[in-house]
Amino acid sequence: MFKQFTPVILLTISNIFMTFAWYGHLKFKSTALWIVILVSWLIALLEYCFQVPANRIGHQYFDAAQLKTMQEVITLIVFCVFSVFYLKENLKWNYIVGFLCIILAVFFVFKKW
């Protein structure tokens, strides 16, 4: 049973790297674009080193739609923490409502109909 949590852990680590690859450069706007692209690609390589095994292992327990839904929710959680603590941006109420709507999708995807 605990092996089912392995994809969640790996997807969380993957999403931390992904978020830094996609948005971390926003704090370095004076850095040349080619440099931030190169650094982002290197970070993305680390992201793939966790994401690919997460999906490979996770597909033993979940179907692809469930894995994708799980990844999106993890992405939103990681991004919320990242934007507040790293980018120092506020989470507005409408962002939270929108995110909750996406999280509601988890119910429909994981519910056994």
Helices and strands as residue ranges (DSSP letters): G 2-4, H 5-23, G 24-27, H 33-58, H 64-85, H 93-110
